[in-house]
Amino acid sequence: MTETTPGKLYGLGVGPGDPELISMKSYRLLQESQVVAYPTGRAGGGNALSIVEPHLREDHIMLPMMYPATAGKVADSPEYPQLMTDFYDDTANEIAAHLDTGRNVALICQGDPFFYGSYMYWHARLAEKYDTTVVPGISSVMTGPVVLGKPLCHRTDTVTVIPATLSEEEIEARLKVADSAVLMKLGRTLPKVRRVLKRIGRLDEAWLVERATMEGERVIPMTDDSVEKAGYFSICVLPCKTPV
Ligand SMILES: C[S@@+](CC[C@H](N)C(=O)[O-])C[C@H]1O[C@@H](n2cnc3c(N)ncnc32)[C@H](O)[C@@H]1O
């Protein structure tokens, strides 16, 4: 009996939102895959899926991987880390089952897979066992300043990237020493971020970019109270301080 050659795992960065911002390599490997795996919430769909949707074929086998509820209290609960571990273990097994039958699996990730991308948790479970290729994607950090129309850094500027899920004190300490900065994971963290920016006198420099290159894209100055209604898919950009 001949043994089946396992399929390949492709961790594909698919860019920030606009389906045209997917790289040629991610596009090609998507077409060379029989299975498309994607993270999704209870409502179905998901950003990564909507980015690749125009590029899907009828015969692609879709593998939705439904996150346990991640918002609000559940994410702060003591059970949350174990829930997530079980989720990644179980879905990695589902992916492995396809790979074992010889199918290539494209696991799609909004932005870049290794830049706060959940792809890395599946990579950690599967990449040693299966032939794996990771393709970088255009990250929200690169996209926000372009949508805003203001350069992020030049000459000897340093850029500080801050997940807004850090404590208020930690955000303040890091912003105080930053030249340019990008804050990620906004939404319910926005009031905290605005308090810090105001305290250190940098609120006027900061801009919110919500859903960059996607439907519903918005650019709002952080001085505007309406920014606090923005969702999780937003970044706050403090562009170049010095004139270009
Ligand atoms: C889990 S991280 C994933 C980052 C992603 N891998 C990347 O390279 O951009 C999710 C955060 O990325 C940011 N983000 C991702 N896509 C975005 C977009 N199109 N517009 C604005 N922010 C975005 C938001 O700050 C969001 O809270």
The ligand as an SDF file (V2000), in Angstrom:
LIG
                    3D

 27 29  0  0  0  0  0  0  0  0999 V2000
   -5.1450   40.5710   16.9370 C   0  0  0  0  0  0  0  0  0  0  0  0
   -4.5230   42.0480   16.2250 S   0  0  0  0  0  0  0  0  0  0  0  0
   -4.1090   41.4780   14.6120 C   0  0  0  0  0  0  0  0  0  0  0  0
   -3.1230   42.3820   13.9040 C   0  0  0  0  0  0  0  0  0  0  0  0
   -2.8950   41.9580   12.4520 C   0  0  0  0  0  0  0  0  0  0  0  0
   -2.2490   40.6680   12.3660 N   0  0  0  0  0  0  0  0  0  0  0  0
   -2.0690   42.9890   11.6830 C   0  0  0  0  0  0  0  0  0  0  0  0
   -0.9790   42.6490   11.1820 O   0  0  0  0  0  0  0  0  0  0  0  0
   -2.5370   44.1250   11.5410 O   0  0  0  0  0  0  0  0  0  0  0  0
   -6.0050   42.9290   15.9640 C   0  0  0  0  0  0  0  0  0  0  0  0
   -5.7780   44.4340   15.9790 C   0  0  0  0  0  0  0  0  0  0  0  0
   -5.2000   44.8270   14.7510 O   0  0  0  0  0  0  0  0  0  0  0  0
   -5.6680   46.1180   14.3810 C   0  0  0  0  0  0  0  0  0  0  0  0
   -6.2510   46.0270   13.0340 N   0  0  0  0  0  0  0  0  0  0  0  0
   -6.2220   44.9520   12.2210 C   0  0  0  0  0  0  0  0  0  0  0  0
   -6.7560   45.2450   11.0340 N   0  0  0  0  0  0  0  0  0  0  0  0
   -7.1400   46.5420   11.0760 C   0  0  0  0  0  0  0  0  0  0  0  0
   -7.7280   47.4360   10.1300 C   0  0  0  0  0  0  0  0  0  0  0  0
   -8.0560   47.0550    8.9020 N   0  0  0  0  0  0  0  0  0  0  0  0
   -7.9590   48.7140   10.5270 N   0  0  0  0  0  0  0  0  0  0  0  0
   -7.6140   49.1280   11.7620 C   0  0  0  0  0  0  0  0  0  0  0  0
   -7.0510   48.3210   12.6920 N   0  0  0  0  0  0  0  0  0  0  0  0
   -6.8110   47.0500   12.3520 C   0  0  0  0  0  0  0  0  0  0  0  0
   -6.6580   46.5600   15.4540 C   0  0  0  0  0  0  0  0  0  0  0  0
   -5.9650   47.3650   16.3930 O   0  0  0  0  0  0  0  0  0  0  0  0
   -7.0680   45.2590   16.0900 C   0  0  0  0  0  0  0  0  0  0  0  0
   -7.4740   45.4550   17.4270 O   0  0  0  0  0  0  0  0  0  0  0  0
  1  2  1  0
  2  3  1  0
  2 10  1  0
  3  4  1  0
  4  5  1  0
  5  6  1  0
  5  7  1  0
  7  8  2  0
  7  9  1  0
 10 11  1  0
 11 12  1  0
 11 26  1  0
 12 13  1  0
 13 14  1  0
 13 24  1  0
 14 15  1  0
 14 23  1  0
 15 16  2  0
 16 17  1  0
 17 18  1  0
 17 23  2  0
 18 19  1  0
 18 20  2  0
 20 21  1  0
 21 22  2  0
 22 23  1  0
 24 25  1  0
 24 26  1  0
 26 27  1  0
M  CHG  2   2   1   9  -1
M  END
$$$$
